[in-house]
Amino acid sequence: MGIEIPEITLHDGLRIPAIGFGTYSLKGNEGANAIKSAIDLGYRLIDTAYNYENEGAVGEAIRRSTVPRKDLLITSKLPGRYHTYDKAVVTIQESLYRANLDYYDLYLIHWPNPQQDHYVEAWQALIDAKKWGLIRSIGVCNFLPEHLERLKKETGVLPSNNQIELHPFFNQEEQRKWHEENDIATESWSPLARANEVLKNDTLQKIAEQHNKSISQIILRWHYQLGAIAIPKSASPVRQLENISIFDFALDAAEIAEISGITRPDGRMRDQDPATYEEF
């Protein structure tokens, strides 16, 4: 039944697949079918968010699938406009109702929104929702070390994972190192840079030819060997399968260094700097 994906263990003991499936913009019946296809092919970590407005499509895909709920790991995320404690609690409940689920395996704060400065309250709501059995593991997205340190200082609890923009044009070396030192798993959003530009890169083309693999497979293998959990998105079953067919080859240290060397100081795709960006 599909491809077997290696697992990693989060600091709270939850074991999750080393690659997952992103669902951004997959909605309605077509979206549910695309997500079901991914599950059928072997994806077990499915990533959605309140703001994607498709938690319902994810829930429907789970119902259409023959894979038991207990074998899937479903992630959703709290939007910026609901960071105050009471709103956060209601939103987590609403997220579950939308997907028709009893619990989320992972629930993340989508952005820190430092100008609003309610992210510690939001984090406390996630801590409590975990105690109530609504969430198995709690994490964040796009948090900088300064935000993470504040969570630890004010609540005593560090996230199990941090989902950040990470791709060859923006390799996040320092942030990844901080995560490693603090036992936080790194997840990569937009792992393929959501752009045609990366697929035309000479370095990547050369490495892909050497391994007889696609450029996407080379990039996703790079994420895996960095220890980052990529969550590529595709509605195409052919592409979905290609994206998880990365466990039958390995990049050597020189190739990993070459790919990491593509990074740019201004590598963010949409200039969304978590120090200033506000998501609502």
WOPEWO-V208213 format. One record per residue. NEAR is the number of other ideal C-beta (glycine too) atoms within 12 Angstrom. Layout:
near-><NEAR	NEAR>
This chain:
near-><14	24	24	17	31	21	21	28	18	32	23	24	13	27	24	37	39	35	48	45	46	40	47	29	21	35	23	19	16	19	32	30	23	35	48	33	29	48	40	26	30	31	45	38	43	50	47	47	40	39	27	30	22	34	40	30	33	48	31	30	39	36	21	21	29	15	25	12	24	14	24	38	43	45	50	46	44	48	32	32	21	34	37	23	24	17	22	38	29	20	35	40	28	24	43	30	19	26	39	20	34	20	29	46	40	46	50	46	50	43	41	41	33	25	17	24	17	27	41	32	28	44	37	27	34	42	33	24	34	29	15	20	13	32	39	30	37	44	45	44	46	41	40	28	28	17	33	36	20	24	33	23	14	19	24	12	27	33	44	40	44	44	43	46	38	42	40	44	31	34	34	37	23	17	32	29	16	24	36	20	15	24	22	40	39	43	48	43	42	34	46	39	37	26	22	11	19	33	23	14	28	16	28	36	22	18	32	31	14	18	24	12	28	28	35	39	34	40	47	46	39	45	40	35	26	35	26	41	45	43	46	43	34	31	27	19	23	16	23	35	24	27	40	38	29	34	21	13	22	18	28	16	13	14	27	27	20	25	38	30	20	30	29	19	9	11	27	28	23	17	13	23	21	33	19	17	24	23	29	16>
